[in-house]
Amino acid sequence: MNEFTCPFLNKLIQAGECYDVQMVRIKMIKPEIFDYPFNREEADKFCEVCVFNQLKNE
């Protein structure tokens, strides 16, 4: 699945943007890559349980 609705961003995104969100969450890249405000704590709430999270440990 390459495109899906992100529960955190509440919009349709591609898998690459999801990966970028995960990289920002784990502090591998800076949130300034996004053209929208990024709240790491809020992202954690959604991404930890999201089925689309590519870095989630199963």
NORPEJO-V468968 format. One record per residue. RES is the residue in three letters. SS is DSSP state (a for helix, b for strand, c for the rest). D_CENTER is the distance of its C-alpha to the mean C-alpha in Angstrom with 2 decimals. Layout:
BEGIN
res: [RES RES]
ss: [SS SS]
d_center: [D_CENTER D_CENTER]
END
This chain:
BEGIN
res: [MET ASN GLU PHE THR CYS PRO PHE LEU ASN LYS LEU ILE GLN ALA GLY GLU CYS TYR ASP VAL GLN MET VAL ARG ILE LYS MET ILE LYS PRO GLU ILE PHE ASP TYR PRO PHE ASN ARG GLU GLU ALA ASP LYS PHE CYS GLU VAL CYS VAL PHE ASN GLN LEU LYS ASN GLU]
ss: [c c b b b b c c c c b b b b a a a a a a a a a a a c c c c c a a a c c c c c c a a a a a a a a c c c c c c c c c c c]
d_center: [15.10 13.76 12.83 11.66 10.98 7.56 9.00 7.02 7.76 10.78 11.28 11.80 9.54 10.39 9.15 9.28 6.79 4.20 6.16 6.29 3.15 4.77 7.87 7.85 7.43 10.35 12.09 12.76 12.18 12.79 10.82 13.75 12.38 10.90 13.72 12.55 12.65 9.74 10.56 9.41 11.57 10.34 6.66 8.63 10.71 8.50 6.34 9.75 11.40 9.27 11.33 8.85 7.15 9.06 9.88 11.07 14.81 16.85]
END
